[in-house]
Amino acid sequence: MGLDEVSILDGTFEDIPVKNDYLDLLIVTGNIKSDCLDSCLGEWQRVIGAKGTLAIVTPTALLAKYEDPLEIGEFIEQREHPRLESEDSLDLEILTNEMKKYFEMVDVRQVVHITVFRGFNPLT
């Protein structure tokens, strides 16, 4: 099947149960709250090896506040991933800038209605 070296971990973003520099690739999904972003990035940096990669995959609707008139894709995203005004969520610029503090190179791509952040080579 080709997934022998893949581990799926349950838990919190701030406490990953693996040793330092253990992972070549860490893929994070979910909604990251801004109040714990620094501790999350520190933990992810800790577990990723020197030449490793962090990928954060999230619906674009959780990172953007759209204004009328909406394009069809933005309308669908708002319906599929409603975001409350009171929600403490990150936006694209904040997450990108914070990742640059922890990774040598950061790349952001939008794939349909998903945004993928990739951080390469954790800084020490």
N, C-alpha and C positions, 0 to 999 in steps of 0.2 A: 504494500500500500504506500510505502514511501514516507510514512509519518512516524517512524521509529524514534526520531530525535526531537519530536515536538511534544512539549508539555503544556497542558492547559491548567492554569492556576486560578483558583478562586481565592478571594481575599480582598484586602484593601489596597489602594494605590500606594499607601505609605509604608507598607510592611510586606515585602515580597520574600517568601521563605526559600531563598537560594543564597549561596555564598557570593562574596565579592567577585566581580569580573567573570561571572559564570556564563552569561548569555551572549550569543552572537547577535540575536535579534529578539527584541521585546515588542510585542504588538499590544497596545492598550486600547480598549474600547470602552465607551461609556462617557458620562458627563462629568467632567472634572470641575470641582468647585474652586473658585479663585482663592479662597482663604487657605487652601491646603496645597496650592500649586508648587510652592517652593519646596515643601517637604516631599511631595511626589517626585518632582524632578531630581532631587537629591538621591532618593531611593532608586529611581530608575538608572541614574548615572552610576550608582554603586554596583548594581548587578550586571551591567553591560560591560563586556570586555573592551579593551583598548581600541580595537578596530570594529566594534559592534555598532548596531543601529537600533534606534528607538523609532517606532512607528505609532502614531496616535491616529486612530480612525474614528471619525465622528460625523454625524449628520451636519451638513452645512447650516441647517436651520438653527442649530444650537449655538452657532457662533456669530450669527448675523441678525441684525434687526432690519427688517425690510420696511420700506415706505411705499405707499401707494403712488402710482399705479404699479401693481405687481406683474412680473412676467409669469407665465403659466407654471414654470418650474418652481418659482418662489412661492406661489400660491399653494401648490401641492406640498412643498416642504413645510409650510406653516400648518397645514392641516394634519400632516403625518407626525410632526414633531412640535406640538404647541409649546411655546415658551412663555411662562408667566412673567409679568413685569417684575414681580418680587423675587424671581429666581436669581440666585447668585451664580451666574454662568460666565464663562470666559468669552472673549471675542477673539477674532482671528489675529489681530495685531498684538494683543497682550500675550497670547500663547506663543506666538512666533518670537517675540522679543525675549520672553523668559527662557525659551528653549536655547536661544543663542548664548545665554549665560552658562549653559551646561554642556553644549555640544559644539564641536569645531565648525560644522556646517549644518545648516538647517534648510530644508526644502519643503515647500508647501504646494500641494496640487489639489485641484478639485476634479473629482471623478464623478460625473453625473451630479448627484445631490449629496455626495460624501466628500469631506475634506480630509486629506491625508497629510499629516505633518511627519517629516522624517528628520531625525537628528543623527548625524554621523560622527563617529569618533568622540566619545565623551572626553571632556576636559578634565584634567586632574587638579 
